[in-house]
Amino acid sequence: MNPTQLFDPASSTYTYVLSDASTREALIIDPVDEQLERDLATLERMGLSLKWAVETHAHADHITSAARLAELTGARTAAPAGCNVGTAARQLRDGDELRFGGETLRVLHTPGHTAGSVCFLWTPKDQPEPAHVFTGDTLLIQGCGRTDFQSGDAGQLYDSITQRLFTLPATTIVWPAHDYHERLQSTIGAEKATNPRLAGKTREQFIALMNDLHLPRPRRIDEAVPANQRSGLRQDAGAAVPAEGEVRPATGYAGDIDPGTAYAWMQGGRAVLVDVRTDAEREWVGFVPGALAAAWKQWPGMAMNAEFDAQVRAAAAEGQSLAMLCRSGVRSIAAARRATELGLTAYNIVGGFEGDLNEQAQRGQLGGWRKAGLPWKQN
């Protein structure tokens, strides 16, 4: 049983979807923000329910979609404890296990590329041999990750590869986080025998080789690392909120508006406020008086609301626009796009009801309806 391997050409990043054949529960490794729609479509096409969105490290060359996947699917996020991803629900340490259905993914702490970098070992229950190892930027096909930034250490990387990865069975399939030459996979045996950076090299020779690479600084590092340490939520998210009264153009729906504009439109009869959160969220977290409840997805399992189309059509029956509100402005984009496909005029409320996660993984401090001081109630 092989994972589903997906590729992002812009960053040469591989994303992997693993699933349990019986329960259809799934896990995704190293998702890319720009490929969110592709990944959601893959999950839907395969009939999978996403349980985990996990990272091998805090990437410097792309931004993860983990937080957005969690918002849209109900999955939990997990990241290495040593990578300072404070927003991740699960902080991963060596030997930890992640379960999806009857399958298990085991964490191998492999510092070197970064201090917190991990690999994941998967032995499918229905086909235990060969095993699969997802090596992130630790071990690449005929190469390895760089060690000249972000707490990298060439000596640690050599130890991680030779003492942790190269001790796995030779038939173990290697699935890297990147490849720049259209190669898909390798094996531990092949890399141990032929990897030019490692085969026949002493630790000292490897360190000297790595220190002499002089690679260019990653183009997106200043943007990507801070965002990835917040599960893909960009550091400048607060600055991206439109000014009150401004409509920011968007693709696939009428535009983005701030909570204050949405409230003014609601009060003036220009728009109907549509709360697309689950019933449970509205019940326990709070609700906006006068808003129409039309969940985009519902618990359990964040299943699609079969009545959504009829509910939003009814909301716009008198010709008003729709202003979509969710927890943080992720599901509301999907809902606004669907309403637009139905021929309605729909806007997304940036920041949603609770705003984005802060560095302590708490909501309510970075934007959102409640932070703006707008009316809301709690049962």
C-alpha positions in Angstrom: 0.0 0.0 0.0 1.6 3.3 -1.1 0.7 6.8 0.0 -0.9 9.2 -2.4 2.0 11.5 -3.5 1.2 15.1 -4.6 3.6 17.7 -5.9 3.9 21.5 -5.7 6.0 22.7 -8.7 6.7 26.1 -7.2 8.6 24.7 -4.2 9.3 21.2 -5.5 7.5 19.9 -2.4 5.9 16.5 -2.0 2.7 16.2 0.1 1.6 12.8 1.2 -1.9 11.5 2.0 -2.0 8.2 4.0 -5.3 6.4 4.7 -6.9 3.5 6.4 -8.7 1.3 3.8 -11.4 0.2 6.2 -12.4 3.4 8.0 -11.3 5.9 5.3 -9.6 8.0 8.0 -6.6 9.9 6.6 -3.5 11.8 7.5 -1.7 14.4 5.4 2.1 15.2 5.6 3.6 18.6 4.7 0.6 20.2 3.0 1.2 23.4 0.9 -1.0 26.5 1.3 -1.2 27.1 -2.5 -2.4 23.5 -3.0 -5.3 23.6 -0.5 -8.0 23.2 -3.1 -6.1 20.3 -4.7 -5.7 18.5 -1.4 -9.4 19.0 -0.4 -10.4 17.7 -3.8 -8.1 14.7 -3.4 -9.7 13.9 0.0 -13.2 14.2 -1.5 -12.4 12.1 -4.5 -10.9 9.3 -2.4 -13.8 9.5 0.1 -11.4 10.2 3.0 -12.0 11.9 6.4 -8.9 13.8 7.4 -7.8 13.2 11.0 -4.3 14.8 11.1 -2.4 17.5 9.3 1.3 17.0 10.2 4.6 18.6 9.5 8.1 17.2 9.3 9.5 20.6 10.4 8.9 24.4 10.0 9.5 24.9 6.3 11.5 27.8 4.9 10.4 27.4 1.2 6.6 27.3 1.4 3.7 28.0 3.8 1.7 25.1 5.2 -2.0 24.8 4.9 -2.4 22.9 8.2 -4.5 25.5 10.0 -6.8 25.9 7.0 -7.2 22.2 6.6 -8.0 21.8 10.3 -10.7 24.6 9.9 -12.2 23.0 6.8 -12.1 19.4 7.7 -12.1 19.1 11.5 -8.6 17.5 11.5 -6.1 18.1 14.3 -2.7 19.6 13.6 0.6 18.1 14.8 4.2 19.4 14.5 7.6 18.6 16.0 8.0 19.9 19.5 11.4 21.4 18.7 10.1 23.6 15.9 8.2 26.2 17.9 4.9 25.6 16.2 2.9 26.7 19.2 -0.4 26.5 17.4 -0.2 22.8 16.7 -2.6 20.7 18.8 -0.1 17.9 19.2 3.6 18.5 19.9 5.5 15.5 18.5 8.4 13.9 20.3 10.5 10.9 19.4 8.5 7.6 19.6 5.1 9.3 19.6 2.4 7.7 17.4 -0.4 9.2 15.4 -3.4 7.0 14.7 -5.8 7.2 11.8 -8.3 4.3 11.7 -6.3 1.2 12.3 -3.1 2.7 11.0 -0.2 4.1 13.0 2.5 6.7 12.1 5.5 6.7 14.4 7.7 9.8 15.0 11.5 9.6 14.6 13.3 12.7 15.9 16.0 13.4 13.3 17.7 16.8 14.1 20.2 18.3 11.7 18.3 20.1 9.0 16.6 21.9 11.8 16.8 21.1 15.5 13.3 19.9 15.6 13.1 18.0 12.3 11.3 14.6 12.4 10.7 11.7 10.0 7.6 9.5 10.1 7.7 5.7 9.9 4.6 3.9 8.5 4.1 0.1 8.5 0.7 -0.4 6.8 -1.3 -3.1 8.7 -2.4 -4.9 5.6 1.1 -4.8 3.9 3.7 -4.5 6.6 6.7 -5.0 4.2 8.2 -2.9 2.9 7.8 -0.1 5.5 7.6 3.5 4.4 9.6 6.4 5.9 8.7 10.0 5.2 12.0 11.8 5.5 11.1 15.5 5.2 14.2 17.5 4.5 16.4 15.1 6.5 17.2 12.6 3.7 16.5 13.4 0.1 16.9 11.2 -3.0 20.7 11.3 -3.7 21.0 14.2 -1.3 20.0 15.6 2.1 18.7 18.8 3.6 20.9 21.8 4.1 22.3 22.7 7.5 23.3 26.3 7.2 20.3 28.1 8.7 17.4 27.6 11.1 19.3 25.8 13.9 20.9 23.4 11.4 23.8 21.2 12.4 25.7 19.0 9.9 27.0 16.7 12.6 23.6 16.1 14.0 22.2 15.5 10.5 24.9 12.9 9.8 24.0 11.1 13.0 20.3 11.2 12.3 20.7 9.7 8.9 23.4 7.1 9.6 22.2 6.1 13.1 18.4 6.4 12.8 17.4 6.1 9.1 20.2 3.9 7.7 19.4 1.4 10.5 16.0 0.8 9.0 15.5 -2.3 6.7 17.1 -1.8 3.3 13.8 -2.3 1.6 12.1 0.6 3.5 10.7 3.0 0.9 12.0 6.6 1.2 9.5 9.4 0.5 11.3 12.8 0.6 9.7 16.2 1.2 11.4 17.6 -2.0 12.9 16.5 -5.3 14.2 18.8 -8.0 14.7 16.1 -10.7 11.3 14.5 -11.0 12.3 11.5 -8.9 9.5 10.0 -6.8 10.9 7.6 -4.2 14.0 5.6 -3.2 14.9 3.0 -0.6 17.1 3.1 2.5 19.4 0.5 0.8 19.9 2.6 -2.3 20.6 5.8 -0.4 22.9 4.1 2.0 24.9 2.6 -0.9 24.9 5.5 -3.4 23.9 8.8 -1.9 26.8 11.0 -2.9 26.7 13.1 0.2 26.8 10.2 2.6 28.0 6.9 1.0 31.5 6.2 2.2 31.8 9.5 4.0 33.0 9.9 7.6 31.3 12.3 9.9 34.1 14.8 9.5 34.0 14.6 5.7 30.2 15.1 5.7 30.5 18.2 7.9 33.2 19.6 5.6 31.1 18.9 2.5 28.0 20.6 4.0 29.9 23.6 5.2 31.3 24.1 1.7 27.9 24.2 -0.1 27.4 28.0 0.1 23.7 27.7 -1.0 21.6 30.8 -1.6 19.2 31.9 1.1 15.7 30.5 0.6 13.6 33.2 -1.1 10.6 32.9 1.1 12.3 32.2 4.5 11.3 35.5 6.1 7.7 35.0 5.2 7.4 31.2 5.5 9.1 30.4 8.8 7.0 32.8 11.0 3.8 31.6 9.2 4.7 28.0 9.6 5.3 28.4 13.3 1.6 29.4 13.5 0.4 26.4 11.4 0.3 28.5 8.2 -1.3 31.6 9.6 0.6 34.5 8.2 2.5 36.9 10.5 0.9 39.9 8.9 -2.7 38.5 8.9 -4.0 41.4 11.0 -2.7 44.0 8.5 -4.5 42.2 5.7 -8.0 43.0 7.2 -9.8 45.5 4.9 -10.5 48.9 6.2 -14.1 49.5 7.4 -16.3 50.1 4.3 -13.7 48.7 2.0 -14.4 45.7 -0.2 -11.2 43.8 -1.1 -11.4 42.0 -4.4 -11.3 38.2 -4.2 -11.4 35.3 -6.6 -14.6 33.3 -6.8 -16.8 35.5 -4.7 -17.8 39.2 -4.3 -14.9 40.2 -2.0 -13.6 40.4 1.6 -15.0 42.8 4.2 -14.2 43.5 7.8 -16.6 42.6 10.6 -17.6 46.3 11.1 -18.6 46.6 7.5 -20.6 43.4 7.7 -22.5 44.6 10.8 -23.3 48.0 9.1 -24.6 46.2 6.0 -26.7 43.9 8.2 -28.1 46.8 10.1 -28.9 48.8 7.0 -30.5 45.8 5.2 -27.9 45.6 2.5 -26.8 42.1 3.4 -27.9 39.1 5.4 -25.3 37.8 7.8 -24.9 34.0 7.4 -23.2 32.1 10.2 -21.6 29.1 8.5 -20.2 27.6 11.7 -21.4 24.3 13.2 -24.4 24.2 15.5 -22.0 23.3 18.3 -19.8 26.3 17.8 -22.8 28.7 17.8 -24.2 27.0 20.9 -21.0 26.9 23.0 -18.8 29.7 21.7 -21.4 32.4 20.9 -23.6 33.7 18.1 -24.6 37.0 16.4 -28.2 38.0 17.1 -30.1 38.3 13.8 -27.7 36.1 11.8 -29.0 33.3 9.7 -27.5 29.9 10.7 -26.5 27.8 7.7 -23.6 25.6 8.6 -21.1 24.8 5.8 -20.2 21.6 7.6 -21.5 19.9 10.7 -20.3 17.6 13.4 -19.7 14.7 13.7 -16.8 14.5 11.2 -17.4 17.9 9.6 -19.8 16.4 7.1 -21.1 18.7 4.4 -24.5 20.3 5.2 -26.9 18.9 2.6 -29.3 21.8 3.2 -26.7 24.6 2.7 -27.7 25.5 -0.9 -31.4 25.8 0.0 -30.6 27.8 3.1 -28.5 30.4 1.4 -30.9 30.7 -1.5 -33.7 31.4 1.0 -31.6 33.9 2.8 -31.1 35.9 -0.4 -34.7 35.5 -1.6 -35.3 39.3 -1.4 -32.2 40.2 -3.4 -29.8 41.0 -0.5 -26.2 40.2 -0.6 -24.8 37.5 1.8 -22.0 38.2 4.3 -20.5 34.9 5.4 -19.1 34.4 9.0 -17.2 31.4 10.3 -14.7 31.0 13.1 -11.7 32.7 11.5 -12.5 33.4 7.9 -11.6 30.1 6.2 -14.8 28.1 5.9 -16.6 31.3 5.0 -14.5 31.7 1.9 -15.6 28.2 0.7 -19.2 29.1 1.6 -19.0 32.4 -0.3 -17.6 30.7 -3.3 -20.4 28.1 -3.3 -23.1 30.8 -2.9 -21.5 32.6 -5.9 -21.7 29.4 -7.9 -25.5 29.5 -7.1 -25.8 32.9 -8.6 -25.8 34.9 -5.4 -23.7 37.8 -4.2 -21.6 36.7 -1.3 -18.8 38.3 0.7 -16.3 36.8 3.2 -15.9 38.4 6.7 -12.2 38.4 7.3 -11.2 37.2 10.8 -14.5 35.5 11.3 -16.1 35.3 14.8 -13.0 34.5 16.8 -10.1 35.7 14.7 -6.8 33.9 14.1 -4.7 31.9 16.5 -2.0 33.8 18.3 1.4 32.4 19.2 -0.1 30.7 22.3 -2.7 29.0 20.1 -5.5 31.1 21.6 -8.2 32.9 19.6 -9.9 36.2 20.4 -6.9 38.5 20.3 -6.1 38.7 16.5 -9.1 40.2 14.8 -12.6 38.9 14.5 -16.2 39.9 15.3 -15.8 39.7 19.1 -12.5 41.5 19.1 -14.2 44.3 17.2 -16.7 44.8 20.0 -19.7 44.0 17.8 -22.9 42.5 19.3 -22.9 38.8 20.2 -24.5 36.5 22.8 -23.8 33.2 24.4 -26.3 30.5 25.5 
